[in-house]
Amino acid sequence: MIDFRSDTVTQPTEAMRKAMYVAEVGDDVYGDDPSVNELQSYAADLLGFDDALFVCSGTQANLLALMAHCERGDEYICGQQAHNYKFEGGGAAVLGSIQPQPLTNLADGTIALDDIRSAIKPDDIHFARTRLISLENTIGGIVLPESFLADTQALAFEHRLKTHLDGARLANAAVASGRSMAQISEYFDSVSLCLSKGLAAPVGSLLLGDERLIAKARRWRKMLGGGMRQAGVLAAAAKLALTEQVERLAEDHDNARLLATELAQIDGFELDMGRVQTNMVFAKVAESIDVKALAAGLREQGILITPGATLRLVTHKDISGVDVVKTIQAIKSCL
């Protein structure tokens, strides 16, 4: 199947499968899994942090970051479209007793600094204590401007707040902007990085920060059932995600632009090409098109999409330029 639903569907490479087979393992809860320790050390050096923690998912990495930065009754500021606010089951509120303060994301994915400043609560017993600003990069496939990251960091310093980056697709942001992941991460006190999306590892994410934050997150991870014991079989593949899959993301970005360019020429699809910056294509579908019927027709031809008034099509390692051309032809035939 040619699967455009998400880059979470990527299959591990042959090298990853072999690395998993021969991985040296131990008990990670005791801290003696050599493959996990190697991954964590490598990632911390790569992104410029003191320490790192290997976890099962990006949702868990973000939750651990929020719970490590904030206490019960505290608050974090984020965008209305932030994954850790909108798409992670309300975990911060349910499990951490942490109040989210969502703000409007502008068209470029940023949040107005004045909105952030106005949302910071005074030191008063009537209010939740604002402790953290959380951003996401990429957000909706858009790369946040470096100037915005710097300005947000300065604002956080001014108000003695911490900063967290949901970097599920940080590698995509780095490749698209021509900067390293470390250069983007330097504006944040903690970063989560997903390894099982475009980077193609079968399972896993990383949380990165200073030693104190990671020690606290490790305790929360155990409490949440995230101790994975002989996790080296997963860490071995995750290490290859960082060493072999980052630069390759440029191919996904090229394929996304090809897909968007061709799709924009089909009647009934409206696209903003300025938003096609990485591996995501958003296309508004005219009411005259039966999207569910289109999705069913494409499925019969071996192509998977998620139907909706706006299509989100995501390119990744397992979609080639040839697949994109085939998909455009299939859409035309279905219509």
Secondary structure as a PSIPRED ss2 file (coil, helix, strand):
# PSIPRED VFORMAT (PSIPRED V4.0)

   1 M C   1.000  0.000  0.000
   2 I E   0.000  0.000  1.000
   3 D E   0.000  0.000  1.000
   4 F C   1.000  0.000  0.000
   5 R C   1.000  0.000  0.000
   6 S C   1.000  0.000  0.000
   7 D H   0.000  1.000  0.000
   8 T H   0.000  1.000  0.000
   9 V H   0.000  1.000  0.000
  10 T C   1.000  0.000  0.000
  11 Q C   1.000  0.000  0.000
  12 P C   1.000  0.000  0.000
  13 T C   1.000  0.000  0.000
  14 E H   0.000  1.000  0.000
  15 A H   0.000  1.000  0.000
  16 M H   0.000  1.000  0.000
  17 R H   0.000  1.000  0.000
  18 K H   0.000  1.000  0.000
  19 A H   0.000  1.000  0.000
  20 M H   0.000  1.000  0.000
  21 Y H   0.000  1.000  0.000
  22 V H   0.000  1.000  0.000
  23 A C   1.000  0.000  0.000
  24 E C   1.000  0.000  0.000
  25 V C   1.000  0.000  0.000
  26 G C   1.000  0.000  0.000
  27 D C   1.000  0.000  0.000
  28 D H   0.000  1.000  0.000
  29 V H   0.000  1.000  0.000
  30 Y H   0.000  1.000  0.000
  31 G C   1.000  0.000  0.000
  32 D C   1.000  0.000  0.000
  33 D C   1.000  0.000  0.000
  34 P H   0.000  1.000  0.000
  35 S H   0.000  1.000  0.000
  36 V H   0.000  1.000  0.000
  37 N H   0.000  1.000  0.000
  38 E H   0.000  1.000  0.000
  39 L H   0.000  1.000  0.000
  40 Q H   0.000  1.000  0.000
  41 S H   0.000  1.000  0.000
  42 Y H   0.000  1.000  0.000
  43 A H   0.000  1.000  0.000
  44 A H   0.000  1.000  0.000
  45 D H   0.000  1.000  0.000
  46 L H   0.000  1.000  0.000
  47 L H   0.000  1.000  0.000
  48 G C   1.000  0.000  0.000
  49 F C   1.000  0.000  0.000
  50 D C   1.000  0.000  0.000
  51 D E   0.000  0.000  1.000
  52 A E   0.000  0.000  1.000
  53 L E   0.000  0.000  1.000
  54 F E   0.000  0.000  1.000
  55 V E   0.000  0.000  1.000
  56 C C   1.000  0.000  0.000
  57 S C   1.000  0.000  0.000
  58 G H   0.000  1.000  0.000
  59 T H   0.000  1.000  0.000
  60 Q H   0.000  1.000  0.000
  61 A H   0.000  1.000  0.000
  62 N H   0.000  1.000  0.000
  63 L H   0.000  1.000  0.000
  64 L H   0.000  1.000  0.000
  65 A H   0.000  1.000  0.000
  66 L H   0.000  1.000  0.000
  67 M H   0.000  1.000  0.000
  68 A H   0.000  1.000  0.000
  69 H H   0.000  1.000  0.000
  70 C C   1.000  0.000  0.000
  71 E C   1.000  0.000  0.000
  72 R C   1.000  0.000  0.000
  73 G C   1.000  0.000  0.000
  74 D E   0.000  0.000  1.000
  75 E E   0.000  0.000  1.000
  76 Y E   0.000  0.000  1.000
  77 I E   0.000  0.000  1.000
  78 C E   0.000  0.000  1.000
  79 G E   0.000  0.000  1.000
  80 Q C   1.000  0.000  0.000
  81 Q C   1.000  0.000  0.000
  82 A C   1.000  0.000  0.000
  83 H H   0.000  1.000  0.000
  84 N H   0.000  1.000  0.000
  85 Y H   0.000  1.000  0.000
  86 K H   0.000  1.000  0.000
  87 F C   1.000  0.000  0.000
  88 E C   1.000  0.000  0.000
  89 G C   1.000  0.000  0.000
  90 G C   1.000  0.000  0.000
  91 G H   0.000  1.000  0.000
  92 A H   0.000  1.000  0.000
  93 A H   0.000  1.000  0.000
  94 V H   0.000  1.000  0.000
  95 L H   0.000  1.000  0.000
  96 G H   0.000  1.000  0.000
  97 S C   1.000  0.000  0.000
  98 I C   1.000  0.000  0.000
  99 Q E   0.000  0.000  1.000
 100 P E   0.000  0.000  1.000
 101 Q E   0.000  0.000  1.000
 102 P E   0.000  0.000  1.000
 103 L E   0.000  0.000  1.000
 104 T C   1.000  0.000  0.000
 105 N C   1.000  0.000  0.000
 106 L C   1.000  0.000  0.000
 107 A C   1.000  0.000  0.000
 108 D C   1.000  0.000  0.000
 109 G C   1.000  0.000  0.000
 110 T C   1.000  0.000  0.000
 111 I C   1.000  0.000  0.000
 112 A C   1.000  0.000  0.000
 113 L H   0.000  1.000  0.000
 114 D H   0.000  1.000  0.000
 115 D H   0.000  1.000  0.000
 116 I H   0.000  1.000  0.000
 117 R H   0.000  1.000  0.000
 118 S H   0.000  1.000  0.000
 119 A H   0.000  1.000  0.000
 120 I C   1.000  0.000  0.000
 121 K C   1.000  0.000  0.000
 122 P C   1.000  0.000  0.000
 123 D C   1.000  0.000  0.000
 124 D C   1.000  0.000  0.000
 125 I C   1.000  0.000  0.000
 126 H C   1.000  0.000  0.000
 127 F C   1.000  0.000  0.000
 128 A C   1.000  0.000  0.000
 129 R E   0.000  0.000  1.000
 130 T E   0.000  0.000  1.000
 131 R E   0.000  0.000  1.000
 132 L E   0.000  0.000  1.000
 133 I E   0.000  0.000  1.000
 134 S E   0.000  0.000  1.000
 135 L E   0.000  0.000  1.000
 136 E E   0.000  0.000  1.000
 137 N C   1.000  0.000  0.000
 138 T C   1.000  0.000  0.000
 139 I E   0.000  0.000  1.000
 140 G C   1.000  0.000  0.000
 141 G C   1.000  0.000  0.000
 142 I E   0.000  0.000  1.000
 143 V C   1.000  0.000  0.000
 144 L C   1.000  0.000  0.000
 145 P C   1.000  0.000  0.000
 146 E H   0.000  1.000  0.000
 147 S H   0.000  1.000  0.000
 148 F H   0.000  1.000  0.000
 149 L H   0.000  1.000  0.000
 150 A H   0.000  1.000  0.000
 151 D H   0.000  1.000  0.000
 152 T H   0.000  1.000  0.000
 153 Q H   0.000  1.000  0.000
 154 A H   0.000  1.000  0.000
 155 L H   0.000  1.000  0.000
 156 A H   0.000  1.000  0.000
 157 F H   0.000  1.000  0.000
 158 E H   0.000  1.000  0.000
 159 H C   1.000  0.000  0.000
 160 R C   1.000  0.000  0.000
 161 L C   1.000  0.000  0.000
 162 K E   0.000  0.000  1.000
 163 T E   0.000  0.000  1.000
 164 H E   0.000  0.000  1.000
 165 L E   0.000  0.000  1.000
 166 D E   0.000  0.000  1.000
 167 G E   0.000  0.000  1.000
 168 A C   1.000  0.000  0.000
 169 R C   1.000  0.000  0.000
 170 L H   0.000  1.000  0.000
 171 A H   0.000  1.000  0.000
 172 N H   0.000  1.000  0.000
 173 A H   0.000  1.000  0.000
 174 A H   0.000  1.000  0.000
 175 V H   0.000  1.000  0.000
 176 A H   0.000  1.000  0.000
 177 S H   0.000  1.000  0.000
 178 G C   1.000  0.000  0.000
 179 R C   1.000  0.000  0.000
 180 S C   1.000  0.000  0.000
 181 M H   0.000  1.000  0.000
 182 A H   0.000  1.000  0.000
 183 Q H   0.000  1.000  0.000
 184 I H   0.000  1.000  0.000
 185 S H   0.000  1.000  0.000
 186 E C   1.000  0.000  0.000
 187 Y C   1.000  0.000  0.000
 188 F C   1.000  0.000  0.000
 189 D C   1.000  0.000  0.000
 190 S E   0.000  0.000  1.000
 191 V E   0.000  0.000  1.000
 192 S E   0.000  0.000  1.000
 193 L E   0.000  0.000  1.000
 194 C E   0.000  0.000  1.000
 195 L C   1.000  0.000  0.000
 196 S C   1.000  0.000  0.000
 197 K C   1.000  0.000  0.000
 198 G C   1.000  0.000  0.000
 199 L C   1.000  0.000  0.000
 200 A C   1.000  0.000  0.000
 201 A C   1.000  0.000  0.000
 202 P C   1.000  0.000  0.000
 203 V C   1.000  0.000  0.000
 204 G C   1.000  0.000  0.000
 205 S E   0.000  0.000  1.000
 206 L E   0.000  0.000  1.000
 207 L E   0.000  0.000  1.000
 208 L E   0.000  0.000  1.000
 209 G E   0.000  0.000  1.000
 210 D C   1.000  0.000  0.000
 211 E H   0.000  1.000  0.000
 212 R H   0.000  1.000  0.000
 213 L H   0.000  1.000  0.000
 214 I H   0.000  1.000  0.000
 215 A H   0.000  1.000  0.000
 216 K H   0.000  1.000  0.000
 217 A H   0.000  1.000  0.000
 218 R H   0.000  1.000  0.000
 219 R H   0.000  1.000  0.000
 220 W H   0.000  1.000  0.000
 221 R H   0.000  1.000  0.000
 222 K H   0.000  1.000  0.000
 223 M H   0.000  1.000  0.000
 224 L C   1.000  0.000  0.000
 225 G C   1.000  0.000  0.000
 226 G C   1.000  0.000  0.000
 227 G C   1.000  0.000  0.000
 228 M C   1.000  0.000  0.000
 229 R C   1.000  0.000  0.000
 230 Q C   1.000  0.000  0.000
 231 A C   1.000  0.000  0.000
 232 G H   0.000  1.000  0.000
 233 V H   0.000  1.000  0.000
 234 L H   0.000  1.000  0.000
 235 A H   0.000  1.000  0.000
 236 A H   0.000  1.000  0.000
 237 A H   0.000  1.000  0.000
 238 A H   0.000  1.000  0.000
 239 K H   0.000  1.000  0.000
 240 L H   0.000  1.000  0.000
 241 A H   0.000  1.000  0.000
 242 L H   0.000  1.000  0.000
 243 T H   0.000  1.000  0.000
 244 E H   0.000  1.000  0.000
 245 Q C   1.000  0.000  0.000
 246 V C   1.000  0.000  0.000
 247 E C   1.000  0.000  0.000
 248 R C   1.000  0.000  0.000
 249 L H   0.000  1.000  0.000
 250 A H   0.000  1.000  0.000
 251 E H   0.000  1.000  0.000
 252 D H   0.000  1.000  0.000
 253 H H   0.000  1.000  0.000
 254 D H   0.000  1.000  0.000
 255 N H   0.000  1.000  0.000
 256 A H   0.000  1.000  0.000
 257 R H   0.000  1.000  0.000
 258 L H   0.000  1.000  0.000
 259 L H   0.000  1.000  0.000
 260 A H   0.000  1.000  0.000
 261 T H   0.000  1.000  0.000
 262 E H   0.000  1.000  0.000
 263 L H   0.000  1.000  0.000
 264 A C   1.000  0.000  0.000
 265 Q C   1.000  0.000  0.000
 266 I C   1.000  0.000  0.000
 267 D C   1.000  0.000  0.000
 268 G C   1.000  0.000  0.000
 269 F E   0.000  0.000  1.000
 270 E E   0.000  0.000  1.000
 271 L C   1.000  0.000  0.000
 272 D C   1.000  0.000  0.000
 273 M H   0.000  1.000  0.000
 274 G H   0.000  1.000  0.000
 275 R H   0.000  1.000  0.000
 276 V C   1.000  0.000  0.000
 277 Q C   1.000  0.000  0.000
 278 T C   1.000  0.000  0.000
 279 N C   1.000  0.000  0.000
 280 M E   0.000  0.000  1.000
 281 V E   0.000  0.000  1.000
 282 F E   0.000  0.000  1.000
 283 A E   0.000  0.000  1.000
 284 K E   0.000  0.000  1.000
 285 V E   0.000  0.000  1.000
 286 A C   1.000  0.000  0.000
 287 E C   1.000  0.000  0.000
 288 S C   1.000  0.000  0.000
 289 I C   1.000  0.000  0.000
 290 D C   1.000  0.000  0.000
 291 V H   0.000  1.000  0.000
 292 K H   0.000  1.000  0.000
 293 A H   0.000  1.000  0.000
 294 L H   0.000  1.000  0.000
 295 A H   0.000  1.000  0.000
 296 A H   0.000  1.000  0.000
 297 G H   0.000  1.000  0.000
 298 L H   0.000  1.000  0.000
 299 R H   0.000  1.000  0.000
 300 E H   0.000  1.000  0.000
 301 Q C   1.000  0.000  0.000
 302 G C   1.000  0.000  0.000
 303 I E   0.000  0.000  1.000
 304 L E   0.000  0.000  1.000
 305 I C   1.000  0.000  0.000
 306 T C   1.000  0.000  0.000
 307 P C   1.000  0.000  0.000
 308 G C   1.000  0.000  0.000
 309 A C   1.000  0.000  0.000
 310 T E   0.000  0.000  1.000
 311 L E   0.000  0.000  1.000
 312 R E   0.000  0.000  1.000
 313 L E   0.000  0.000  1.000
 314 V E   0.000  0.000  1.000
 315 T C   1.000  0.000  0.000
 316 H C   1.000  0.000  0.000
 317 K C   1.000  0.000  0.000
 318 D C   1.000  0.000  0.000
 319 I C   1.000  0.000  0.000
 320 S C   1.000  0.000  0.000
 321 G H   0.000  1.000  0.000
 322 V H   0.000  1.000  0.000
 323 D H   0.000  1.000  0.000
 324 V H   0.000  1.000  0.000
 325 V H   0.000  1.000  0.000
 326 K H   0.000  1.000  0.000
 327 T H   0.000  1.000  0.000
 328 I H   0.000  1.000  0.000
 329 Q H   0.000  1.000  0.000
 330 A H   0.000  1.000  0.000
 331 I H   0.000  1.000  0.000
 332 K H   0.000  1.000  0.000
 333 S H   0.000  1.000  0.000
 334 C H   0.000  1.000  0.000
 335 L C   1.000  0.000  0.000
